[in-house]
Each structure stands twice: as C-alpha cells, then as structure tokens.
Amino acid sequence: MFHLVTVEGEVISTFENGKLVFILFYGKPPIGRSEVFVWPPTAVQESGHVITELQVYGT
C-alpha cells in the first residue's frame, strides 16, 4: 500500500558505510493525524508504522 506523507519536523536517520540503516520521523497523510514512521520494521514500537520502501519527493 502506498501512502503520501508530509514529514513534520526533524528526520532522525543513521547511515553506516553510506547505507541508510535507520529512519524515524513524524508524518501526516493528506487526511488524518500525525503519526510516527519507522524503518527497519524491527525498530517499530506499537505506535509506529513500518516503512517497507521510501521515496522522497520535493526539497
């Protein structure tokens, strides 16, 4: 399923050897409330949404 989410606030990310190994951010879909998004799935708490693929649009 694809969700278009506007990132709200700071994106917390970790890179190792040039590869993204962790990302967490608050985001808001076009309709709804802000929620927590996390990748990889093993880092997800109950209140987080798992990210399986991430594409960035805009600047």
C-alpha positions in Angstrom: 0.0 0.0 0.0 1.3 3.5 -0.9 0.9 6.4 1.5 1.8 10.0 0.6 3.0 11.6 3.9 4.2 15.1 4.6 7.1 15.0 7.0 6.6 17.2 10.0 9.7 18.2 12.0 13.2 16.6 12.0 14.0 13.3 10.3 16.2 11.1 12.5 18.4 8.8 10.5 21.5 6.7 10.8 23.9 5.7 8.0 26.6 3.1 8.0 29.1 2.8 5.1 26.9 5.1 3.1 23.7 3.0 3.5 20.6 4.0 5.4 20.2 1.7 8.4 17.6 3.5 10.4 15.0 6.3 9.9 12.3 7.8 12.1 10.0 10.7 11.5 6.6 12.2 12.3 4.4 12.5 9.2 0.9 13.4 8.3 -1.1 11.9 5.5 -3.4 14.2 3.5 -6.3 13.2 5.7 -5.7 12.2 9.3 -3.4 13.0 12.2 0.4 13.0 12.6 1.9 9.6 13.3 5.4 8.0 13.8 7.0 6.2 10.8 10.0 3.9 11.4 12.3 1.7 9.3 13.5 -1.0 9.6 10.5 -3.0 10.9 12.5 -4.5 13.8 12.7 -1.0 15.4 8.9 -0.4 15.4 7.0 0.1 18.6 3.2 -0.3 18.8 2.5 3.3 17.9 4.8 3.3 14.8 4.1 2.5 11.2 6.5 0.2 9.4 8.2 1.6 6.3 9.0 -1.0 3.6 10.1 1.4 0.9 10.7 5.1 1.0 10.7 7.6 -1.9 11.3 11.3 -1.3 9.6 14.0 -3.4 10.2 17.7 -3.3 13.0 19.5 -1.5 
